[in-house]
Amino acid sequence: MKKQSEIIKSLTAQELAFHVYSTQFVLLTISILLGIFLFDSVREVFELFRWNTRFVLLGITMGSVVVLLDIGLMKLLPEKYYDDGGINEKIFKNRTILEILFFAITIAICEELLFRGIIQTHTNWIVGSIIFALIHIRYWGHWYLIVNILLLSLLISGLYEWTDQSLLAVMFMHFIIDFLLGIVVRENAKKALKEGMNHEN
């Protein structure tokens, strides 16, 4: 069985992007199917999307803090701690800001709708957090990454409870994290490429 890193090297950025969008489509489909059986009315679903400026701003703030903390840890810890097999770098390094924006919006909506809006609403925040972490299979090969994603999931789930199950709050938090870190990965990849070219010269 091929190692994940070897499989990643054999895939193009377009193939990886297709895989990401396909996964999100599957999650969205599961959300719709589960929602039909678990919610008594469409009104209950829309209630999760109610707007609350304070909650949304809290989500944006918490997302920004997570990004700043992650950037700080990236500088302090060895590179191997953030080695996901090259997936993120391959996906983001040649993407435009607009493409990263669309990636982040799609992932935030589809994942939070399922894991918080459907699963956590009908179970509890521990179950929602664990399933969220388990679905991110690319992090399983490294203890630090799986702990990282589990703690992040618990934080997002906690926000969902603290904001009286505001789905928009956690969607904005998730979006901010994915969007800003996507840009960080993109810029770091460009910087590494430029430094490599300078060394060759």
C-alpha positions as CSV (number, residue, x, y, z in Angstrom):
1,M,0.0,0.0,0.0
2,K,1.4,3.3,-1.0
3,K,2.2,5.9,1.6
4,Q,0.1,9.0,1.5
5,S,3.0,11.2,0.5
6,E,3.7,9.0,-2.5
7,I,0.0,9.1,-3.5
8,I,0.0,12.9,-3.2
9,K,3.1,13.3,-5.4
10,S,1.3,11.3,-8.1
11,L,-1.7,13.7,-8.1
12,T,-2.0,17.0,-9.8
13,A,-3.2,20.1,-8.0
14,Q,-6.4,19.9,-10.2
15,E,-7.0,16.3,-9.1
16,L,-6.5,17.3,-5.4
17,A,-8.9,20.2,-5.8
18,F,-11.5,17.9,-7.5
19,H,-11.1,15.5,-4.6
20,V,-11.7,18.3,-2.1
21,Y,-14.8,19.6,-3.9
22,S,-16.1,16.0,-4.3
23,T,-15.7,15.4,-0.6
24,Q,-17.6,18.6,0.2
25,F,-20.4,17.6,-2.2
26,V,-20.7,14.2,-0.4
27,L,-20.8,15.9,3.0
28,L,-23.5,18.3,1.8
29,T,-25.6,15.5,0.4
30,I,-25.3,13.6,3.7
31,S,-26.4,16.8,5.5
32,I,-29.5,17.1,3.3
33,L,-30.5,13.5,3.8
34,L,-29.9,13.5,7.5
35,G,-31.7,16.9,7.8
36,I,-34.8,15.5,6.2
37,F,-35.1,12.8,8.9
38,L,-33.8,14.7,11.9
39,F,-35.5,18.1,11.6
40,D,-39.3,18.4,11.9
41,S,-39.5,21.4,9.6
42,V,-37.5,23.6,7.3
43,R,-38.0,26.4,9.8
44,E,-35.9,24.5,12.4
45,V,-33.0,24.4,9.9
46,F,-33.3,28.2,9.0
47,E,-33.3,28.9,12.8
48,L,-29.7,27.7,12.9
49,F,-28.7,30.4,10.3
50,R,-30.2,33.3,12.3
51,W,-28.0,36.4,12.1
52,N,-26.4,37.7,15.3
53,T,-23.7,40.3,14.7
54,R,-22.1,39.7,18.1
55,F,-21.9,35.9,17.5
56,V,-20.5,36.4,14.0
57,L,-17.9,38.8,15.2
58,L,-16.9,36.4,17.9
59,G,-16.5,33.7,15.3
60,I,-14.3,35.9,13.2
61,T,-12.2,37.0,16.2
62,M,-11.7,33.4,17.4
63,G,-10.8,32.3,13.9
64,S,-8.2,35.1,13.6
65,V,-6.7,34.2,17.0
66,V,-6.4,30.5,15.9
67,V,-4.6,31.6,12.7
68,L,-2.2,33.9,14.6
69,L,-1.5,31.1,17.1
70,D,-0.9,28.6,14.3
71,I,1.5,31.0,12.5
72,G,3.4,31.4,15.7
73,L,3.7,27.7,16.3
74,M,4.8,27.2,12.7
75,K,7.7,29.4,13.4
76,L,8.6,27.8,16.7
77,L,8.1,24.1,15.9
78,P,10.1,21.9,13.5
79,E,8.6,21.7,10.0
80,K,7.8,18.0,10.4
81,Y,5.1,18.9,12.9
82,Y,3.0,20.4,10.1
83,D,3.9,17.8,7.5
84,D,0.5,16.6,6.0
85,G,2.2,14.8,3.1
86,G,2.2,17.9,0.9
87,I,-1.5,18.2,0.4
88,N,-2.1,21.8,1.5
89,E,1.0,23.1,-0.3
90,K,0.0,21.3,-3.5
91,I,-3.6,22.6,-3.3
92,F,-2.8,26.2,-2.5
93,K,0.6,27.2,-3.9
94,N,-0.6,28.1,-7.4
95,R,-4.1,29.2,-6.4
96,T,-5.3,32.8,-6.8
97,I,-6.7,34.6,-3.7
98,L,-10.2,34.3,-5.3
99,E,-9.8,30.5,-5.7
100,I,-8.7,30.2,-2.0
101,L,-11.7,32.3,-1.0
102,F,-14.1,30.0,-2.8
103,F,-12.3,26.9,-1.3
104,A,-12.7,28.3,2.2
105,I,-16.3,29.3,1.7
106,T,-17.3,25.9,0.3
107,I,-15.5,23.9,3.1
108,A,-16.8,26.1,5.9
109,I,-20.4,25.8,4.8
110,C,-20.4,22.1,3.9
111,E,-18.4,20.9,7.0
112,E,-20.1,23.1,9.6
113,L,-23.6,22.3,8.3
114,L,-22.9,18.6,8.8
115,F,-20.7,18.4,11.9
116,R,-22.2,21.2,13.9
117,G,-25.6,21.9,12.3
118,I,-26.7,18.2,12.0
119,I,-24.5,16.0,14.1
120,Q,-23.8,18.2,17.1
121,T,-27.3,19.6,17.2
122,H,-28.7,16.1,17.5
123,T,-26.0,14.6,19.7
124,N,-23.5,16.7,21.7
125,W,-20.4,18.7,21.1
126,I,-18.0,15.8,22.0
127,V,-19.5,13.5,19.3
128,G,-19.5,16.3,16.7
129,S,-15.8,17.1,17.5
130,I,-14.6,13.5,17.3
131,I,-16.4,12.8,14.0
132,F,-15.0,16.1,12.6
133,A,-11.5,15.1,13.5
134,L,-11.9,11.5,12.2
135,I,-13.0,12.7,8.8
136,H,-9.8,14.6,8.3
137,I,-7.9,11.4,7.5
138,R,-4.9,13.1,6.1
139,Y,-3.8,14.2,9.6
140,W,-3.9,10.7,11.1
141,G,-0.3,10.0,10.3
142,H,1.1,12.6,12.7
143,W,0.2,12.8,16.4
144,Y,0.6,16.6,16.5
145,L,-1.7,17.2,13.5
146,I,-4.5,14.9,14.9
147,V,-4.2,16.6,18.3
148,N,-4.3,20.0,16.6
149,I,-7.4,19.2,14.5
150,L,-9.2,17.6,17.6
151,L,-8.5,20.7,19.8
152,L,-9.6,23.0,16.9
153,S,-12.8,20.9,16.5
154,L,-13.5,21.1,20.2
155,L,-13.1,24.9,20.1
156,I,-15.4,25.3,17.2
157,S,-18.0,23.0,18.9
158,G,-17.6,25.0,22.0
159,L,-18.3,28.2,20.1
160,Y,-21.4,26.6,18.6
161,E,-22.7,25.9,22.1
162,W,-21.7,29.3,23.6
163,T,-23.5,31.1,20.8
164,D,-26.7,29.1,21.4
165,Q,-26.1,27.0,18.3
166,S,-25.3,29.8,15.8
167,L,-24.3,28.1,12.6
168,L,-23.1,31.3,11.1
169,A,-20.7,32.0,13.9
170,V,-18.9,28.7,13.4
171,M,-19.0,29.0,9.6
172,F,-17.3,32.4,9.8
173,M,-14.7,31.0,12.2
174,H,-14.0,28.0,10.0
175,F,-13.9,30.3,6.9
176,I,-11.4,32.7,8.5
177,I,-9.1,29.9,9.5
178,D,-9.1,28.1,6.1
179,F,-8.9,31.3,4.1
180,L,-6.0,32.9,6.0
181,L,-4.0,29.7,6.4
182,G,-4.6,28.9,2.8
183,I,-2.9,32.3,1.9
184,V,-0.1,31.6,4.4
185,V,0.6,28.2,2.8
186,R,0.5,29.8,-0.7
187,E,2.9,32.6,0.3
188,N,5.3,30.2,2.1
189,A,5.4,27.9,-0.9
190,K,6.2,30.8,-3.2
191,K,8.9,32.0,-0.8
192,A,10.5,28.5,-0.6
193,L,10.4,28.3,-4.4
194,K,12.1,31.7,-4.8
195,E,14.8,30.8,-2.2
196,G,15.4,27.5,-4.0
197,M,15.9,29.3,-7.3
198,N,18.3,31.8,-5.7
199,H,20.4,29.0,-4.3
200,E,20.6,27.4,-7.7
201,N,21.9,30.7,-9.2
